[in-house]
Amino acid sequence: MRRETLALIWIGGLALAALIYLVGADQFMDAVAVALNALDATFRHVLFTLGTQLFGVVRALTIALYVVFVILAVLSASRGRGGVGALIFISILYALLTWRPFEDYPPPVGRWIVAFALVLVAAIVMTQRLLASPRDGRWPHYPPPERPPGPR
């Protein structure tokens, strides 16, 4: 084992002894339990705060991505690459996931996360449709394979 590692272990042990002496050997375990409880409460508070902020971020991103998807689908349809069917289908799913007509509270965050994933994938697909090379009317879109040379 390396000497530096052994030295760090000894220094850590001496620091722990000093800490136990300062706190008091009888109250050391109580002080550790209080410190862990405070750390747990702080961690839970930070998670709660981030969770409420994250809910707003997820909703904002989902709505913005849906608008992006609608624009891309309209552009794709106007260029003859399809997109009307996807626009109708995704819009219905999006409405089912995020719309609450007469409720006092919004849908659960899980629905918003699913709607976010749905519109993200739909927007990526529409982007790929718009970036693809134009069709030349042949099916399949790939040229036929070359024939291997045969016997002459």
C-alpha positions in Angstrom: 0.0 0.0 0.0 1.2 3.5 -0.7 2.6 5.7 2.1 0.4 8.6 1.2 -2.7 6.4 1.6 -1.5 5.2 5.0 -0.7 8.8 6.1 -4.2 10.0 5.1 -5.8 7.2 7.1 -3.7 8.2 10.2 -4.5 11.9 9.7 -8.2 11.1 9.3 -8.2 9.0 12.5 -6.5 11.9 14.5 -9.1 14.4 13.1 -11.9 12.1 14.1 -10.4 11.8 17.6 -10.2 15.6 17.8 -13.9 15.9 16.7 -15.0 13.4 19.2 -13.1 15.2 21.9 -14.7 18.6 21.0 -18.2 17.2 20.8 -17.8 15.0 23.8 -17.5 11.2 23.7 -20.9 10.7 25.4 -22.8 12.9 22.9 -20.9 12.0 19.7 -23.5 9.5 18.4 -26.3 11.9 19.3 -24.5 14.7 17.4 -24.0 12.5 14.4 -27.7 11.5 14.4 -28.7 15.2 14.6 -26.4 16.1 11.8 -27.7 13.3 9.6 -31.3 14.4 10.4 -30.5 18.0 9.4 -28.8 16.8 6.2 -31.9 14.7 5.4 -34.3 17.6 6.0 -32.2 19.9 3.8 -32.0 17.3 1.0 -35.8 16.8 1.1 -36.4 20.5 1.0 -34.1 21.0 -2.0 -35.8 18.1 -3.8 -39.2 19.6 -3.1 -38.2 23.0 -4.3 -36.5 21.6 -7.5 -39.6 19.4 -8.1 -42.0 22.3 -8.1 -39.7 24.3 -10.4 -39.1 21.3 -12.6 -42.9 20.8 -13.1 -43.1 24.3 -14.6 -40.1 23.7 -16.8 -41.5 20.4 -18.1 -44.8 22.1 -18.9 -43.2 25.0 -20.7 -40.9 22.7 -22.7 -43.8 20.5 -23.6 -46.0 23.3 -24.9 -43.1 24.9 -26.8 -42.2 21.5 -28.4 -45.8 21.0 -29.4 -45.8 24.3 -31.2 -42.5 23.4 -32.9 -44.0 20.1 -34.0 -47.2 21.8 -35.4 -45.0 24.2 -37.5 -42.8 21.4 -38.7 -45.8 19.2 -39.6 -47.5 22.0 -41.6 -44.2 22.6 -43.4 -43.8 18.9 -44.1 -47.3 18.6 -45.4 -47.0 21.7 -47.6 -43.9 20.2 -49.2 -45.7 17.0 -50.0 -43.9 14.8 -47.5 -46.9 13.9 -45.3 -47.6 15.1 -41.8 -51.3 15.7 -41.6 -52.1 12.3 -40.2 -49.3 12.7 -37.6 -50.5 16.2 -36.8 -54.0 14.9 -36.1 -52.9 11.8 -34.2 -50.3 13.6 -32.0 -52.7 16.5 -31.3 -55.3 14.1 -30.0 -52.8 12.3 -27.8 -51.4 15.6 -26.6 -54.9 16.9 -25.7 -55.7 13.7 -23.9 -52.5 13.8 -21.8 -52.5 17.5 -20.9 -56.0 19.0 -21.1 -58.2 19.1 -18.0 -61.3 21.1 -18.9 -63.0 21.9 -15.6 -60.4 20.9 -13.0 -58.8 23.2 -10.4 -55.4 21.5 -10.7 -53.3 20.6 -13.7 -52.7 17.0 -14.8 -50.0 15.0 -12.9 -46.4 15.6 -13.8 -46.2 12.1 -15.2 -48.7 12.9 -18.0 -46.7 16.0 -18.8 -43.5 14.0 -19.0 -45.1 11.5 -21.4 -46.5 14.3 -23.5 -43.0 15.9 -23.6 -41.5 12.6 -24.8 -44.3 12.3 -27.4 -43.9 15.7 -28.9 -40.1 15.5 -28.8 -40.1 12.3 -30.8 -42.8 13.7 -33.2 -40.8 17.0 -33.7 -37.6 15.0 -34.4 -39.4 12.8 -36.9 -40.9 15.8 -38.7 -37.4 17.4 -38.8 -36.0 14.2 -40.4 -38.8 14.3 -43.0 -37.9 17.9 -43.9 -34.2 17.1 -44.1 -34.5 14.0 -46.2 -33.7 14.1 -49.9 -36.7 14.6 -52.1 -38.4 11.6 -53.6 -38.0 10.9 -57.3 -41.1 8.9 -57.7 -39.4 5.5 -57.7 -40.0 2.8 -55.2 -37.9 1.7 -53.4 -36.0 4.9 -52.8 -32.7 3.2 -53.2 -31.1 2.3 -56.5 -31.3 -1.4 -57.4 -28.2 -3.4 -56.4 -25.6 -4.1 -59.1 -25.6 -7.5 -60.6 -22.5 -9.6 -59.9 -20.5 -10.4 -63.0 -21.6 -13.7 -64.5 -19.8 -16.3 -66.6 -19.1 -15.3 -70.2 
